[in-house]
Amino acid sequence: MQATIPAGLDRKEAEVYQRLDPERLPKHIAIIMDGNGRWAKRRHLPRMAGHRAGVTSVRSTVETAARIGIPWLTLYAFSEENWKKRPRSEVDFLMGLLCRYLKAEVPTLNKNNIRLEYIGRQHELPPSVQEKMARARDATAGNTGMVLTLALNYSARTELVDAFRSIVDAAARNGGLDHLDIDEDAVSQNLYTRHLPDPDLVVRTSGEMRLSNFLLWQLAYAEIYVTPTLWPEFRGVHLLEGIAEYQKRERRYGGLADHATHSQGHPQHPHKTGRS
């Protein structure tokens, strides 16, 4: 029987959605948004124009994910390396763009029952930006639908360093390091993403074949979908195409095909199944 088309999808999105199995949608999708600069360069525009155009892509992607019932969506918005490798003027522009996005999008997030969260070293961002981030998060805190997480000033290696420091600090406060026991569960419980399940699917735009220091621990068993589409051209239909490709794959989690689960859910991580 043909699946019911969720309300709000446009014609192209509906055509792709009809090919999907609604029972096997990924629970958590992570997206590396790349290609803003190349999009602008091809049009002989400043890089800032590419970043500005990318906001429309965020809106389309987020709304489509929410409409089809994806529980968790994480966007790699601003890496820790951006501070060091981008001109100051571009960083300032990105911070201003983020603030404008947060203010403008809160009504849309609330309309779609989306809760906003963040990961990364938020305390290193400008105080004015932190304030606007907190306001937007608080304004959506009561929503019960999809959790949209923005990775801001984020680095996977820094996240692991912070997790190990947290583990050691906790041990030092509770009897010393002699009995310190670090296992995978202990690491996961101290990551920025401790209240999120590991992603099922990571989408990389612009055709680049790398993870760029994004969720290195959490993406251990994620399916990777790379599209040549530059981020400013990415829309909800492209997300659905990525999901269609995801559903063609057999997820083994390191096991053999005969023993693989045919559900598209997560391997058993009891500590990472609920929402915060």
N, C-alpha and C positions, 0 to 999 in steps of 0.2 A: 504494500500500500504506500502511495506517495506521501512523503512527509509534508506536514503543514508548513507553509512558508511563514516565517515570523513577520510580524507587522513592521513596517518601516524599511524593508529591503527594497532597493530599486530593481529594475528589470534585470540588469546584468548580474547583480548579486543573487537574485532569486533563481536565475538559470543555473548558477554554480551550486547554490544551496541544494537544489533538487538532486544533485549527484551525490550529496553527502549522506552519511548514516548518522542521524541525530543522536543515536545511542553511543557513538564512538568519537565524539568531539573531544579534543584535548581539553583537559581541565585548566591547565596553566600554559599560556603562551608568552614567550619573551621575545622582544624585537630589538635588534640592533639597527637603529635608524641611521642610514649612511647615504651619502651622495648629495647633500645640500650644496656643497661647494662646486661639485662637477656640474650639477644642474644649472647653477648660476653662470658658471664659466662658459658652458655651451651656448648660453643666451647673451653672452657679453655683458653680464650683470655683476654687481658686487656680491661677494659671498653672503652678505647680510640678506640679500633678496632671496637666496636659497633657504636660509633659516626661516625667514618670514613665510615663504611658501610651504615649508614643512609643517607649519601649524595646522593648515587645512588637512594635511594627511593624518595628523594625530587625531583630529576631530572625527574624520570619516572612519578611521580604523577603530577607534575606541567605541563609537556608537554601534558599528556593525558587530563588534565582539560582544557588546552588551545585549544587543537585540537577539543574537542566536544563543545566548545563555552561557557564554564562557565565564567561569567563576573568577579566574584570575588572569590579569594582563599586566605585564611588566615591560616598561619602555626604557631603553638606555638613552637618557636625555642629555647627560653632561658627565663626561668622565673626569676623573681626577687629573689625568694627563692634559685635559683641555686647559687647565690653569697655566701649564708650563709651555705648551706648544702652540698656543694661539696668541695673536697680538692682543694687547690689553683692550684695545678698542672693540675687538670682536667679542671678547669675554664680557665686557660691559654691556654690549648689545644683547648678548644671549641672556644675561641676567635680567635685563629690562624686558626682553621678550617673554621670559618665563613669568615674570610678575604680571604682565598684561594678560598672558594666557590664563593664569590662575584666577585672576579677577573676572575675566570674561566667560570662562567655562563653567564656573560653579553652578549657574542655573541649569546648564545642559547636563552636567553630572547629576544634579538632583532630579531632573526630569527623567533621566534614565536609571535612577536608583543606584548610582555608582559611588562607591566609597574610595576616597583618595588617600594614598599612603606614600611614603618615601623610603628609600634606602640610600646609604652613602654617608659620608662625613658631613652631615648637615651643619654642624657647629662651626665649620670652616667657611661657610658661605657668608656673605655680607649680612649684618643684622637686619637690614630692611627687607632682604629677600627671605630670611628665616621667618620674619613676622608674617609676611604675605603667605608663605607656605603653611604656617600654622593656622592662619585664618581659613584658608581653603580646606585644609584637612578637617578642621572643626566644623565647618559648614556642611560637610558631607558625612560626618561621623555617624549619623543616624541611619544612613542608607544600608540596605540589606542585600543589594544585588552584587554585581561584579566589583571586585577590588582592583582598582587601577593603581599600580605602583610605579612611581617615577624614580629612576636611578639617577641621582644628582650628586655631583662630586664623588662619583663611585669608582672604585677599583677593586677587582676581585682579589688581587694579592693583598691590598690593604685590608680588605674585609677579613681575610684569613689571619693576618697579623693581629688585627683587633680581637678576633675570636680567641687566638692563643693567649693573648695578654689577659683577656677576661677570665679564661680558665685558670691561669696561673694566679691572678689576683684573688679569685674566689678561693683557691686552695690555700693561699697564704693567710687569708682571713679565717680559715676554718681548720686550723691545726697544722699548717705547714705543708711542705711539698713532698714529704717522705712517702705519703700514700696517694700521690697524684696519679690518677688513672685517666688517660686520654684515649677515647675510642671515637668511632664515627658519630655516634649519637651525641657525645659531648661536644664535638666540633659543630655539628648541625644546630644544636641548641644555643650556640653562642654566635651564630652568623646573623647578619642584618635580616636575613630572610627566615628567621626561626619560626615565624607565624605563617609562612607560606609553604605550600607543597613544592617540590622540585618541578621545574617546567617539563612538560611533555614535548613541546615543540619550540625551537628557537628559529626565528626568521631573520635572515640577514639580507638587507637590500643593497643595491648597487653592484652586485656580483662579486664582492670581495669574499675570499675563502678563509676567513679567520674569525676568531671569537673576540679579539680586541680587549682582552682582560675583563670579560663580562661573565659573571656567575660561573666561574671555572669549576667550583665544587658542585654546584647545583645542576650543571648541565651534563654531568657524567653519563647519563643514559638518555638524554634528550635527542629527539630526531632533529636534524638540521636541514632547513630549507633555505636555499640561496636563490634569490631572484635578481636578474639584471636591472630591474626597475629601480630608478633612483628614488630616494625617499620622497621628494616633493611631488612625484607622480604616483605614489603608492596610495591606494584607496581600499575601502572595505572589500571590494571584489578581489583584490590581490591577496588579501588575508584569507578569503574563502578558498582561493586557488591553492594557497599553501596548505590549508587544512585538507583539501582534496588529495594532495600529494602525500600528506601525513597518513591518511587513511589507507593508502596503498601499501604501506610498509608493515612488516611484522616485527613487533617489539619483543626482543629476547632478554634484555637486561643481563647480557653475558651468558645466558643459558643456550641450550640447543633448541632447534626449531620444534622438535617433538614435545618439548616440555614448556614451550613458550605459552604465556597467557594470550588469549586472543582478544581480551578486553584492552581498551586503549587507556586504561588507568595507570596508576603509579605502582612501582614495586612497593612492598610493604614497609612503610616508614611510619609507625604508629604515632611518633612525636610530631609528624608534619601532615596531619590529615584535616585538622580543624582550622577554622578561621579565627583570627584574633578579635 
